[in-house]
Amino acid sequence: MKPAKMGFLLGIFIFCSVTAPVLSGVARLTHNICREYKESCNMDMDPGSCYEVHFRYFYNRTAGECQSFVFTGCNGNLNNYRLKIECDIECNEEYRTVRYYFNKVTSLCEPFVFSGCGGNRNNFKSKYLCEFYCIDKQTQATQASPHLVEEEIWLTGPTLQSRPYLEENHLTASEGPGADSLSCSR
């Protein structure tokens, strides 16, 4: 899955996760748009009906994990991911880290799914911390919306893996947990 497509799907997932339970008027619309994406993890593995060989991943709900399979190149369903990390982010709860950032346009602290890589200081572990540092100090805040960029290649053990990351939305360990390491702007 291309980074742009993954970013779109991740955006739909975030939109669906955040707005569906909160906004009653939009809930029905979001439910209809998002149901297909949320249910992709519950779909059975479908290899497709052609004759090509593509190594992919699907979420096995019985095993509770993403597993590899061979996709034949056409048809199939949405439970079909090029990278294991895409499958994990979409279907595995432990890969989703919800953080909050201050949005200057709305003057609100809004949630986003943070992958743990890249980033800037407009990244708060809770809505309370975001509001504490940003809403009261709105005059110094500028918008720094999280956005997905190309994949990052990283090495763990004997295997090389790839995972998406959010550009400029990460607090590094060297910056420390103090108030000076947090920011409502870029």
N, C-alpha and C positions, 0 to 999 in steps of 0.2 A: 504494500500500500504506500503510495507516494506521501511525503510529509504534508503536502497541501490537503490531500484527501483525509489523512489521519487528523490533521488540525480541524477540518470541517466536522468530522465525526465526533471528535473530542468536544468541539464547540457545541454541537447538537446535544451531546450527553450532558454537558454542564448546564446548558439552557434548560434541558428537560428536568434534570435533577433539582435545579434551583427554583424554577418557576412553576412547575406542575403542582407541587403541594401548597404553594404559597398564594398564587393568584387564582381566585375562583373563576373569574371571567375568562381567563386565558387557559385555565386548567383543561377544559374540554378540547380546545384547539391543540394545546401542547400534547395532550394525551394521544390524540390521533396522529400527530406528526412524530412523536417520540416513541410510541409503543413499539414500532418495528425495530428501532435501534436497541431499546431496552430488552426486547425479547430475543435478540440475536443470540445471546448467551444461553438461552433455553432451547435453541434449535438443535436438532440432531446434526451430526457431521454428515455433510453431503458432498461426495467426491465430484459431482458433476456428471456430464454425459458425453464428453469428448474423449480424445485419445492422447492429449498432451500430458506431460509430467511436470507438476509444479509442487514443490515442497511447501506446505502451509501449516498453519496452526488453527485449532478449533478449541472451544471451551467444552470440556467434558464435564457436564454438571454432576454426573454420578461420582466421578473421581474428584471433582472440585478443583480441577486444574486445567491449564492449557496443554494440549498434546499435539504432536505433529501428525499430519496425514498427507496423502497425495491428492492434489486437486487436478482434475483432468482438463481444466481450461475454460469450460463454459457451463452455464446454468449454476447449479449449486445454490447456496443461500448466504445470508449475512454472517453466519458463524464461520468465517473464513478470513484469516489474517496472515499477512506476509511475514510479520515478525512476532515472536512470542511476546515481546513486551507490549505490542498493540493489543493482543488478546488479553494479557494480564490487566492492562489499564482499563479495558472495556468491561471485563467480566470478574476480575478477582478483587474483592474489597480491600485486601491488604496493600494493593498497589495505588490506591487512591488517597492522596493527601490533600484535604481541603484546606486552603489557606485563604486569607483575606487581603485585599489591597484597597487603597483609597482611590476612588474615582473622582477626579476633580469636576467632571461634567455633572455628575449626579450628586456630588458632595456626600456620598455614602461609602461605607466600607462594603465591598462586594466580594463574594467567594469566587475562587477559581481552583482548578485541580493542578497541584504543583507536583512535578515529577521528581524534584529533588536536585536537579542539575541546572546550572546557569542561574540567572536571576539578578535582582537588585534588592535594595533595602525596603522597597514597598511590598513587603511580604510578611504578614503577621500570622502567628499561630492561632489567634482567636479574633473574633469580631470585636470583643471587648478591648483588646490591646490596640487594634486598628483605630477604633473610635477614640480611645484614650489619647493616643499620640496624634491623630489626624483631625478629628472633627473639632476638637478644642483648639487646634493650631492650624485651622483652614487657610489662613493667610499665607502660610509658607508652603502650602501643598500644591503640587502640580501633578498632572495625571501621568502615571506610568503603568499602563495596562499590560498584563502578561500576554505574551504571544509565543506560539510555537515556531521553532526554526528547524533547520536541517537536523538530521540525526547525529548523535554523538556516538562514537565507537569507543568502547571501554573494555578492558580486559579483566576477567574474573576467573581465577584458577586457570585451567588449561584451555578455556574456550573464549573466543572473541564474540562479544555480543553487541547489539546496537540498541539504542533507546532514544526516544525523543526527549528534548529538554526545552525548558522555557528560558528564553534569552533574558538576561538581566532581571531575574526575579528570585534571587537566592542570597541568603545570608551565609557567608563563609564562617567556618569555625574560628578563624583568626580575628574576625570582627567582634566576636564575643556577644553575649546576650544583653549587654547594657543598653540603656536608652540611646546612647550615641551611635549604636550600630543600626538603629531603625530609622526609616525615612518615609515620608509621605510623598516624596518626589523622586525623580530620576537622579 
